[in-house]
Amino acid sequence: MHATIKIIISTACYNIPHHYLTDMESLPSLQNLHDALISDSNPDAEEELLSVMTHLLVCAIEDPGIPNPGRHTTLLGQSLRNADITNSNVSEILRIYLYATATGEIRQLHGITMDRERERRIPDHHQVDAETASHSGKNAEYYKLLHENETWKLSHSLKNRPFVALNPTRKAQILAHLCNDLLMN
């Protein structure tokens, strides 16, 4: 794993305000964090990482939150705030969270929002395959910018595989992004 990402994650995990991580003893050791990100041969380390990821994701959904929370729902139609996040669905919730965050970044950085009238037939855009959706006019530019966005790329990496199945660099990038969202708040 890139040393820089490792430093960011370890610094972020240990500098996140205590109200996000009430039990500092529950943080994985740096060795377990490394093992969980690098290999799948340590199921205890992976479990610790998923537990921390779940907790951080719950905190991030609450505060800073996501733009337009009613538009970003689970496959069962639950808002992220109302969804129970478990090890079995953390990847889906994380994917939706990252997608929603990416849409907010497009709005903030470029001043472009999706024209919902043109795409009304698509209820949840994070559930649409990028290649099958047709986009025209203003939304074509929006989707072009969205698909170039690094946060969207993180979200897209979770579309067909769970977090634990991602390569070490991608797992570290997602964890770093989540930690950064909490630190910037």
C-alpha positions in Angstrom: 0.0 0.0 0.0 1.2 3.5 -0.7 2.9 4.9 2.4 1.1 8.2 2.1 -2.3 6.6 2.2 -1.3 4.6 5.2 -0.1 7.7 7.0 -3.3 9.6 6.2 -5.5 6.8 7.5 -3.6 6.1 10.7 -3.4 9.9 11.4 -7.1 10.4 10.6 -8.3 7.4 12.6 -6.4 8.6 15.6 -7.3 12.3 15.2 -11.0 12.0 14.6 -12.8 13.8 17.4 -13.7 11.6 20.3 -17.4 12.2 19.9 -17.2 10.1 16.7 -15.2 7.3 18.3 -16.3 7.1 21.9 -14.3 3.9 22.6 -10.8 4.5 21.5 -9.9 1.0 22.6 -12.1 -0.3 19.7 -9.8 1.1 17.1 -7.7 -1.5 15.4 -4.0 -1.5 16.0 -1.9 -0.2 13.2 -0.8 -3.7 12.5 -4.5 -5.0 12.3 -5.4 -2.0 10.2 -2.6 -2.9 7.9 -3.5 -6.6 7.8 -7.2 -5.8 7.1 -6.3 -3.5 4.2 -3.5 -5.6 2.7 -4.7 -9.2 3.0 -7.7 -11.4 3.6 -5.7 -13.8 5.8 -6.7 -12.2 9.1 -10.5 -12.4 9.5 -10.3 -10.7 13.0 -8.5 -7.7 11.6 -11.0 -7.5 8.7 -13.9 -7.7 11.3 -12.3 -4.8 13.3 -11.9 -2.7 10.1 -15.6 -3.3 9.1 -16.7 -2.4 12.6 -14.8 0.9 12.5 -15.9 1.6 8.9 -19.6 1.0 10.0 -19.2 3.4 12.9 -17.5 6.1 10.9 -20.1 5.7 8.1 -22.9 6.2 10.6 -21.2 9.3 11.9 -20.6 10.7 8.4 -24.2 10.1 7.4 -25.4 12.0 10.4 -22.9 14.8 10.2 -21.7 16.1 7.7 -24.6 14.2 6.0 -25.3 13.9 2.3 -26.8 16.3 -0.2 -30.5 15.6 -0.9 -30.8 12.7 1.5 -34.3 11.7 0.3 -32.9 11.0 -3.2 -30.3 8.6 -2.1 -31.9 5.5 -0.8 -31.1 1.8 -0.4 -32.5 -0.9 -2.7 -35.2 -1.3 -0.1 -36.1 2.4 -0.3 -34.7 3.4 3.1 -32.9 6.7 3.5 -29.4 6.3 4.7 -30.2 7.7 8.1 -32.9 5.2 8.7 -31.0 2.1 7.4 -29.5 -0.3 9.8 -25.8 -0.6 8.8 -24.3 -4.0 9.3 -21.3 -5.8 7.9 -23.5 -7.4 5.3 -24.8 -4.1 3.8 -22.0 -1.6 4.7 -20.7 -1.8 1.1 -24.1 -0.8 -0.4 -24.5 2.1 2.1 -20.9 3.2 1.6 -21.5 3.2 -2.2 -24.6 5.3 -1.9 -22.9 7.7 0.6 -19.9 8.2 -1.8 -22.2 8.7 -4.8 -24.3 11.3 -2.9 -21.1 13.0 -1.8 -19.8 13.0 -5.4 -23.0 14.7 -6.6 -22.5 17.4 -4.0 -19.0 17.9 -5.1 -20.1 18.4 -8.7 -22.6 21.0 -7.6 -20.1 22.9 -5.4 -17.1 22.7 -7.8 -18.9 23.3 -11.1 -22.3 24.8 -10.2 -24.1 22.1 -12.1 -26.9 20.0 -10.8 -28.8 17.2 -12.4 -32.0 18.3 -14.2 -34.5 15.9 -12.4 -37.2 16.6 -14.9 -35.2 15.1 -17.8 -34.3 12.0 -15.7 -37.6 11.6 -13.8 -38.0 8.0 -14.9 -34.8 7.1 -13.0 -35.6 7.2 -9.3 -32.1 6.6 -7.8 -29.3 7.5 -10.1 -26.7 5.6 -8.0 -28.6 2.4 -9.0 -28.3 3.0 -12.7 -25.5 1.5 -14.7 -23.4 4.4 -16.2 -23.3 2.8 -19.6 -27.0 2.1 -20.0 -28.4 5.5 -18.9 -28.9 8.0 -21.7 -28.1 11.5 -20.9 -28.6 14.6 -23.0 -28.2 18.3 -22.8 -27.4 19.7 -19.3 -27.4 16.2 -17.8 -24.8 15.0 -20.3 -22.3 17.6 -18.9 -23.4 16.7 -15.4 -22.8 13.0 -15.9 -19.5 13.6 -17.7 -18.2 15.6 -14.7 -19.6 13.1 -12.3 -17.9 10.1 -14.0 -14.6 12.0 -13.9 -15.0 12.7 -10.2 -12.7 10.7 -7.9 -15.4 10.2 -5.2 -17.7 8.8 -7.9 -15.0 6.4 -8.9 -14.7 5.2 -5.3 -18.5 4.7 -5.3 -18.4 2.9 -8.6 -15.7 0.5 -7.4 -18.3 -0.8 -4.9 -21.0 -1.4 -7.5 -20.1 -5.0 -8.2 -18.0 -6.0 -5.3 -18.0 -5.6 -1.5 -15.6 -3.3 0.3 -13.5 -6.3 1.6 -13.0 -7.6 -1.9 -11.4 -4.4 -3.2 -7.7 -4.0 -3.7 -5.7 -2.6 -0.8 -5.2 0.8 -2.4 -8.9 1.3 -3.1 -9.9 0.2 0.4 -7.4 2.7 1.9 -8.7 5.5 -0.4 -12.3 4.9 0.7 -11.3 4.8 4.4 -9.2 7.9 3.9 -12.1 9.7 2.2 -14.5 8.8 5.0 -12.0 10.0 7.6 -11.4 13.2 5.7 -15.2 13.9 5.6 -15.3 13.6 9.3 -12.2 15.6 9.9 -13.3 18.5 7.6 -16.7 18.8 9.4 
